[in-house]
Amino acid sequence: MNNTTGEGPYRQLLAAVALLAAPAPDQLAWLEKHAVPVDEIALNFDDAAVMAPQLGDVGWLAPEALSDITRMNDLLNRLTADEGATVWTAQELRTHEQWERIRQEAERFLHAEGETERTLPLARTCH
């Protein structure tokens, strides 16, 4: 990947993080639109975040941004490890404090990247 080809994966990552940062009603609307379960939010992020190290290597992400991506990934993993399948429901997406923490981390990342306009992913990847 070079600096010019990194733009697509970078934009995909920003869109996935924007979905993590979105308020629960927006997340739920996205899930309904795509007819997918709540865990698709995490899977969408995971699909995009896999390219983060390469984006860092070519200068699209600073070391601090890579740390933020790792932290968000850890929070999502911990969500499953600590709570199991119970947190992957619409009700928990709205009310669970760990989801709110993930939203805050995602918001911080987007702010640090200078993203003021939030665009949720238009499509989802198949799992």
Number of C-alpha atoms within 10 A of each C-alpha: 12 12 11 9 11 18 14 10 20 19 14 19 24 24 21 25 31 24 25 25 25 20 15 20 12 13 21 21 11 22 18 12 11 13 10 13 13 19 16 19 21 18 17 23 23 18 17 19 24 13 16 20 16 16 23 17 14 15 13 20 19 16 13 12 18 17 14 18 24 14 15 25 17 12 17 21 13 13 19 14 10 10 11 11 11 11 20 18 14 15 12 15 20 16 12 13 11 17 21 18 15 21 21 16 20 24 21 16 23 21 12 13 14 9 14 10 9 15 15 19 18 9 10 16 10 8 7
